[in-house]
Amino acid sequence: MKIDFVKMNGAGNDFIMIDNRTGGVELTTGVIARLCDRKRGVGADGVIVVESEAVCDFRMRYYNADGGEAEMCGNGARCAAWYAVGLGLGTALAGGTGVRFVSQAGPMSATVTDDRVAVAMTDATSFEKTVSVPVADGEEIVHLINTGVPHAVRLEPDWHGLTDDQVVTRGRRIRLHEMFAPAGVNANFVTVGDDGLVKIRTYERGVEAETLACGTGSVAAAIVLSHIGIVQSPVRLLTHGGDSLTVSFDQTAEGAKNVILEGPAAVNFTGSFQLPAKE
């Protein structure tokens, strides 16, 4: 079976987009992992499948690069909204197009304007301040929050001093720590400049590596930094890939509500693959 796809990225976070509104595509964990393989497949941080949904424009299914389905992906949601508008979905608004959709994390909406997408995220919950994560050489002090998926945010004195190996090594030991078992947690390392710009690097579970950007991680960092009194909404963030994201929200005791993630979405290329008869 031949499957057409569009390869997209949101701030460098890249995805394989598939239109499955007819319901004919069935992707196994193994097929998804092979598609995301950067050596033997298309290569991506994840696969996003757009499906039909009776009560809104579409349903978004998000699969990590390891083939496992996840609750949500912020940059993926922005790409899904842009992709859906290209499929003719949504409602015309002044200066853009509005779309409503659902993910495993709940109902969502977005506004697509040219190559920028602002997506209304689910409420952020379960904020925990100053949590000690014991590690072999001491401890990692993190702040926890759930922005549709669980995140740990670590404030770094020198973001530029973090090497790629350190992000992976430290990110992995936080992500896999027994404190967060069995689901695990995403690990974010952030520094705030004098101008309020937040610089962020994220180790993502499911991808099991650092990604160039993480939408839910950027939301997590912005809200956590607001809770500990360092920034105020709206918060500007610079991703590891060099793109800019903006997060706005209303802070609550548990996290935040009325959360908006805004940033770029772009098509890398289009193509097709042959779905194997058997996995």
C-alpha positions, 0 to 999 in steps of 0.5 A, a space after each residue: 500500500 502506497 502512503 503519501 506524506 508531507 514532511 514538516 517542521 515546527 521550529 526544527 522539530 520535524 514530523 511526517 504528516 499523514 492524511 488518514 481521514 478515510 481510515 485506510 492507513 494502519 501503522 504499526 509501532 515498527 513501521 513508525 519507528 522505521 519511518 522516523 529512522 534518519 538512516 533507513 527511513 524518512 527521518 523525523 522526531 515523530 509521525 502525525 496522523 490526521 483523522 476524521 472527527 465528528 465534533 471538530 475539524 480533525 483528530 490529531 494522533 501523535 507518535 514518537 520516533 520509537 513508535 509509541 503514541 504520546 498524549 500531545 506535542 506542541 510543535 506537532 500540533 502547530 504543524 498539524 493545524 497548518 497541514 489541516 488547513 492545506 487539506 481544506 479544513 478550518 474556518 476563514 478568519 480575519 488574516 488567517 484560518 482557524 481550526 479546531 481539533 482533538 488530541 489525546 490531551 483533549 480539545 485544542 484550537 489554532 490560528 494559522 497565518 501564512 507560516 506562523 501558527 498559534 495553538 491554544 494548548 491544554 491547561 498546564 497542571 501539577 506544578 511542583 517547585 524545587 524537586 531534588 532528583 538524586 543522581 550518581 554525582 549529586 542531585 539535579 534540582 528541577 521544577 515539574 509541570 504537566 503541559 499535556 505531557 510531563 516535563 522537568 525544567 532545570 535552570 542552568 547558570 550557563 546554557 552556552 556551556 552545555 555540551 551536546 553530550 551533557 544534554 543527552 547524558 543529564 537529560 537521559 538520567 532525568 528522563 529515566 529516573 525511577 522517580 518518574 517511572 513508568 511513564 518517564 519525563 521530558 528534561 529541559 535545560 534553560 537559561 534566562 538572559 537579562 532581556 528576558 529571552 529564555 534559551 532552552 534545550 530539551 531531551 525528549 522521551 520517545 525520541 530518546 535524544 535532544 531535539 531542535 525544539 519542543 513545544 510542550 517543553 517551551 510551554 513548561 519552561 515559560 510557566 515554571 519560570 513564571 511561577 518562580 518569579 523570573 519571567 512574566 507572560 508573554 515569554 519569548 524562547 530561543 530553541 536549540 535550532 535557533 527559532 523563536 517561540 512565544 508562550 502566553 498564559 494566565 498563571 494558576 496555582 496548579 500551573 496555567 490556563 489560556 495557554 498559547 504557543 506561537 511559532 513557525 511551521 514549514 514544509 520540508 518536502 513531500 513524498 510517499 512510501 510503500 507500507 509493507 504487507 506484514 510487519 
